Amino acid sequence: ATAMVLFVWGAYVETASLMINAMALMDKHEIPVDRVYSEYQMAKAAAQQQEPEENNKNNRTESYASFWNLPYTTGILRETLRLEPPGAGVQRYSEQDFPLAGYRIPAGMPVVMDPRLGNTDPNLFKEPQQFQPLRWVPK
């Protein structure tokens, strides 16, 4: 039971963190919320057009499928996760000695992988410090 509570609580905190960071980055970079709202309105209209018949209201899977097609909103969320990942990193323990950047890491040593390092690498992302949601939107 404790594990389930922690799992649900963790999902809540991570989602809340993503939402507040996305809003803060949109505000900081003067990205108008109107485009996100317009994309939502179009998905909502598409869902309403596909609404199941009155006697089959319990099966709304198809009508809500259009909400998965929000490319600009998805771009904002992915770019937010790239620049402001909610977790600081993942810790693992080395099973054997290994070299890393000229150092010897002994077996059993905790090793932390921080996603922020790769997320701001100019070899991986053009202008990595810039908030550019369109980099994730298919052309």
Beta strands, then each sheet from edge to edge (+ up, - down):
strand 1: 90-93
strand 2: 98-100
strand 3: 103-105
strand 4: 110-113
sheet 1: 1+ 4-
sheet 2: 2+ 3-
end
